[in-house]
Amino acid sequence: MPGLAPLAALVVIGLGLSGCILGTERPDANLEVPASYRAAPRAPDSAVPALDWWRGFRSSELTRLIESAQAANLDIAVAVAQILQADAQAGIAGAPLLPTLTGTGTAERLRTASSSSSSNASSRSSSQFNAGLTASYMIDFWGKNRATLYAAEENATAARYNRDVVALTATATVANTYFELLTAQDRLRIARRNAASAERILVLIKQQFTAGTASQLEVSQQETLVATQRASIPPLEIIVRQNSATLALLVARAPAKYTVGGGSLAKLAVPRVTPGIPSELLRQRPDVMQAEAQLAASNFSVESARAAFFPQIQLTADTGFQSKALSSLFGPGAWYYTLAASLTQPILDGNLLKSQLEQAQGVQLENLQAYRKAVLSAFTDVEKALVALQQTSLQERLQGEVVASSRRAFEVAETQLRGGTVNLVSVLQVQQTFFTAEDNLAQVRLTRFQAAVSLFQALGGGWTRTPRPAEPKRL
């Protein structure tokens, strides 16, 4: 309509002038990025974890569990719902940047008295019809509304990174829980096998006691060892069943109707991965990217709060048709329009704007420190995982040697016991050493596999960074 042409021109000018202070709040994070990891000083080559890094453990059941968790895990579903909320909030924040247009239409029937004399009172009826449009636009000269939009968009980006963090955590939790279940099954087999061995030795000692070559004390000591081995079985059953229930929860299934086959951790492999250089880590981990997006959002929030101190210019326009007869409502003589511009400048607000700015600056400082901590935590996580994987690999090899030597000693002791050429106290000690060594080896192997999972998680777990939106144009 002709009456909206001046308003449209002012809107175009306002769009061109908006956002003049954007980009002024970008504090220096002052990050300390090491050149290499202490635990891997000579590993410049980077074998970044593959997207499906869990396949490297060579367990088809683990792969199925992780894929099920990625599709059905309820924590991931919650994070996806938070993305929808953040996107909607960004849409809300962007609405003030666009003009508003409202249509109206009214019809009135009026009846008025035409004479003041009560005896000759008469009335007159009339109609009034209106149809119109109302438009308004706030010129975002100082960038307040645009900064609010950018803050909401960064929060939406942070919500997406949070979803990736949750997915990575769920994947690592599934892997660790599955390895704990396999280890408990391995330890169950070891405990049952050792209980059978202890019972076999008990039979020999009882035979010697009957023959008068063994004492009641020696029989009682072996009976104690047998009972100890049997008593170690129920706690391991608890671990197996509880971890099975935990896996059911992770894949959003009812524990009563969900079973895990399991197997042996000794049959799995630990995939190789090298960390590369620390500077690459800042773009490999979704939690670091999430903290960066939250910091960017708080930067824009400070800009928005600072721009609130400046004048605000509001443009409004009304146009439409007004007539007493519906048939002539849209005639040339019925058209009207009004244009208005207003300027609002805060003068006294009880320090409201100042307090809002200080609050935004406090959040900015909080997110800055959180970002710095996220970066340092990332370096620390990799260092700790590298050390754990290196040392547990060495520990597993050494513990394997302990098991091999203690097994040989146990076999020799059992042979000599049958021949009656060994002290029963020595046999008891050899048994306990062998049983403990086997159980320790199973637990060390679990620690090594969990260290490998921790390293994958510390390196970003094969997460592929989603391209960030283009940087907003700064004026």
N, C-alpha and C positions, 0 to 999 in steps of 0.2 A: 504494500500500500504506500501511497506517496508520503504519508506522515511518518513512516518508519525509515525513510531514506536518510534523514539527518542522524538518527540514532545508529543506523548501520555504519555510517561513516565514523562516528565517534567510537563505536566498538572496535572497528579495524585499527584506528589510531591507538586505542587503549591496549589492544593485543600487542601492537608493536612496541609500546613503551613498558609493558609489564616485565617484572622480574629483573629490575636493574641492580639488585643487590645479591642475587643468587651466586653461590660459590665463594662467599666470603668467610664461611666457617668450616675450615678444614684443618684441624689441629694435626701436628706432626706426631705420628705414633712412636717415633724414636725406637725402632726395633733393632735388636742385636741379632743378626743372622750369622751364624758360624759358617766357615768355609767348608767344613766337613764334619762328619760325626766322629766322636772320639772312639766309639766302638767299631767303626768301619772307616779308618782314615785313608785306606787305599782302595776305595771302591767308587771311582768316579762314574763307572757304568751303572746305569739304572735299569733294573728289571722291575718296572712298575707292575703291581698286581693286576692280573687280568680281570675283566669284568666278572667272570665266573671263576674266581680264584679258588673257590672251595672244591672245584673238580680236581685240583692238583693233589688232594688227599686220597684220591682213587677209591672213593666209597660212593656207590650208586645210591645207597639209602640216604647218606648225608646230603647228596645233591637233591634228592626228592624232598627231603625235609626243608631245606633252605628255599627251594623254589615254592613250596607250599606256604612257607612263612611269608615270603615276599608278596604272595598273592592274597593271603588271608589274615595276616597278623593284625590284631586289633589296634596295637599302638601305631602302626603305619596308617591304618584307616583313620585314626584320630588326627594324625598329622595332615592327612589329605583334606579332612574337613576344615582344619585350620587354614589351609591354603585358600579354600573357597571363601572363608570369612575375610581373609586378608585382601583378596581380590575385590570383594564387594566393598570393603572399606576404602580401597583405592578409588573405586568408582564414586563413592560418596564424596571423597576429598576432591575429586576433579570436577564435581558438578558446579561449584561457584565460579569456575573459569569460563563457563558458557552462559550466554544470555538465557533468561527465562521468558517464556511466552505463555500467557494464559488467556483462554477464550471465555467470554461471558455472554449471557443472554438472559433478559428479564422481560416479563410482561406484567403490567399492573393495571388494575381497574379501580378508579377513584370515584367516589360519590361525595359531593359537597352540597351544602345548603346554599340556595340562591337568594333567600329573603330572611331578614331578621325578625319579621312579624310572626308571632306564633300562630295567628289565625290564618295567615296566607302563606305559610311555610311551603317551600317547594325545594326540590333537590335537582342537581345536575350531575350526570355521570360522564366520565372521560376515561380514555385508555392511554397507556404509555408503553411503548415497546423499545427495547434497547438490544443491540448486538454489537459486541466490540472485542478488541484485543488489548491486552496489557503486557508490555515488555519491560524488562529491567536488566541492567548489567552493571556489575561492579568492576571498575577499571582497576586491574591488579598492577598498578604502577610500581609498587615497591616489591612485588613478588611474593606477598604473603600467602596468597592462595596457591600459587604455583609451588612454593616451597612446601606447603602442606601436602600437595599432591605428590611431590617427589619423595617426601618422607613416607607416605603411605605405600608408594610403589617399592621403596626399599624394604619396608616391612613385609610386603608380599614376597619379595625376593628372599628375604630371610626365612619366611615360612616354607619356601620351597627347599632351601638348604636344610632346614630343620627336619623336613620329611626325609631327606637323604641321610641325615645323622641318625634318625630313628631306624631307618632301614638297615644301615650299616651295623648299628648296635644290635638289632634283632638277628641279623645274619651271624654275627660273632657269638651271640648268646646261644643260638641253635647249635653252632659248631662246638662250643665249649661244653654245653650240656650233653650233646651226643658223645663226645669224647669221655666225659665223666661216666656216662652209662656204660660205654665199652670197657673202661678201666675197671669199673665195679664188677662187670661180668668176668673180666680176666682174673681179678682178685678172688672172685667166687670159685673159679676153676682151680686156682692155686690153693685156696683154703681147703677145698674138698679133696684135692689130690694129696695135700700134706696131711690132712686128717687120716686119709686111708694109709699113708705111709707110717704115720705114728701108731695107728692101730696094728699094722703089720709088725712093727717093732715090739709093741706091747705083747703080742702073742708069743714072740720069741722069748721075751723076758719072763713071762709067766711059765713057759716051758722050762726055762732055766731055774725058776723058783721052785717048780715041782721037783726038778732034779737036784735041788739043794745047792745050786751054784749061783743063785741070785737071792738078794734079800727082799723083805717086804718093803723097805724104804725105796728100793730101786723100782719095784712094781708101782708103788704109789706115785713116784715122780713121773713115770711114763704115763700113768693114768691122768695125772694133772695136765701133762702136755696134750694128750688126746682131747681132754675136755676143753682146754684153751683153744685148740684148733676148731672144735665144733662151735664154741661160743663166738668165734669170729665170723661165722656165716650169716646169722640174722642181720647184723648191721649192714652188711654188704647187700643183702636182699632189699633192705630199706632204701639204700642209695639207688639201686636199679629201678625200683618201682616209682620212687619219687621223681627221678629224672625222666622217666617215661611220662609221668603226669605233667611235668614241666614242658616237655616237648609238645604234648597235646595242647597245652595252653598257648604256646608260641605259634602253633598253626591253627588256632581257633577251633579246636575240636574238644569234645567232651572226653575226659580221661577214661571213663568207664568203657567207652567204645573205641578206644584207640590203643594200638599196640605198636611197639618198635621192635624189630627183629634183633638189631644189635650185631654182635660178633666179637672180634678181637682187635684191640688197638694195634697190636703187633703186626697185623696184616696191612695196615695203612702206611702211606708214605707222607713225608713232610716236603711240600713243594719248595723250590728254591726261590728266593727273592732277595734283591739287594736294594738298599735305600736310595742310592743316587746322592745328590747334593741337597743340603737343607733348604736352599732357596726354592727348590722345586716343590717342597712340601706345602708352601703357602697356597698353592693352587691345586693341591691334590686332596686336601681334607675339607669336607663340607662344613665342619664345625668352625673352621677358621673363616671360610667364606661367609658363614652365617653371622659371625661376630663382626666382620667387615661391613656387611649390609646393615646391621643394627647400628653401627657407628655412623654410617652414611645417613641413615634415617634420622638419627639424633642431631646430626649437623644441619639438616634441612629444618628440623623442628626449631632449632635455635634461630635460624634465619627468619622463620615465620613469626616467632615470638618477637624478634627485634623489629620486623616490619610493622607490627601492630602499633608501634609508637607513632607512625606517620599518618598523615591524613588519608581518608578513604573517600573516593569519588563514586557516587551512585548515579547512574543515568536511568531515567524511566520515561516511558511513552505510553499514551493511551490513544486509541483510535477506534472508530466504529460508527454506528448509525443509530439515530434516535428519531422516533416518529410517534405521532399519536394514532396513526392508522397502520395496521400491519401491511396493507397493500402498498403503502408508500414508504416503507421502512428503508428500502435500499435505493431510494431516489437520490439525485445529486444534492438536494438541499438538506438531506438528513445526515450527511457525513460530517464528522468532527474529529479533531485530534488535539492532544496536548503533549508537550515535551517539557521535561524538567531535569535539572542536574542539581545534586546536593553534595556538599563536602562536609565530612565529619572529622573533627580533630579532638582526640582525648585531651582533657585539661586536668581534671581531678577525678581519680578513680580509686582512691584509697590504696595506692601502690599495687593495684591488681596486675597491671601490665608488667611492672617491674618484677613482681613475685613470679609471674608466669615465665618471664625470661630467665630468672635465676633457677627456676625449677628445670627448664629445658637445658640450661647449661649444666646443671647437676647431673641430669640423665646423660648428657653428652660426655661428661667426665667419667661417669660410671661405665659407659659403653667403650670409651677409649681404653680404660684400664682392663676391661673384660677382653677386648681385642688383643691387647698386649699379652695378657695371660693365656689366651687361646693359642697364640703363636708359640710362646715359650713352652706351654704344655705339649704342643705338637712335637717340638724338638725333644723334650724330655721323654715323651712316650716312645719315640723311636729309639732313643738311646737305651732306655730300660728294656724294651723288647729285644733289641739286638744283643745286649748283655745276657739276658735271660736265655735266648735261643742258643747263643754260643756256649754258655756254661752248662745248660741242661743237656746239650748234645754231648759234651765231654763227660758229664756226669752219667748219662745213660750208657756210654761206652764203658766207663770204668765200673759201673754197677753191673753191667753184663759180665765183666771179668770176675767180679765177686761171686755172682751166681754160678758161673761155670766152675770155679775152683771149689766153692762150697758144695756143689752137686757131686763133684768127684770125691770130696772128703766124705760126704754122706754115703755114697755107694761103697767106698772102702770100709767105712765103719760098720755098715750093715753086713757086709761080707765077713768081716772079722767077728762080728757079734754072733753070726751063725756058727763060726768055728770056735767061739769061746776064747778068742785071743785078744779081746779088747776090754778096757775098763768101761763099765756102763755109764759112769759119769761123763766120760769123754763122748760116748755115743749121744747122750742127752744134749750136750753142748753143741755137737756137730749138727744135730737135728734143728735146734733152735736157730743156729746161724743160717742154715740153708733156707728154712722157712721164712725167716725175716728178710733175707736177701732177695728172694723171689718177689715177695710182696712190695719191697722197696723199689725194685726195678719197675714194676707196673706203675707205681705212683710217679716215679721219675719220668717215665715215658709220657704220662699224662701231662706233667709239667712242661715237657718239651713241646708237645702238640699245642698246648694252650699258649705258650710263648710264641709259637708260629702264628697263631690266630691273632694274638696281640700285635704282632709286627704288621700283619696285613691290615688290621684295623688302624694302627698308628699311621700307616702310609696312605690311608684313604680307602683301602679295601677295594680297589678297582673302580672306584666311583669316577664317573665321567662328568666333568664340570659342565653345567648348563650355561650357555653364553649369557652374560649379563646384558640387560638392555643398554642401548647406546647412552653414553653420558649426556645429560641435558645440556643444552647450549647455554653458556654463561655470557652475560652481557657486561 
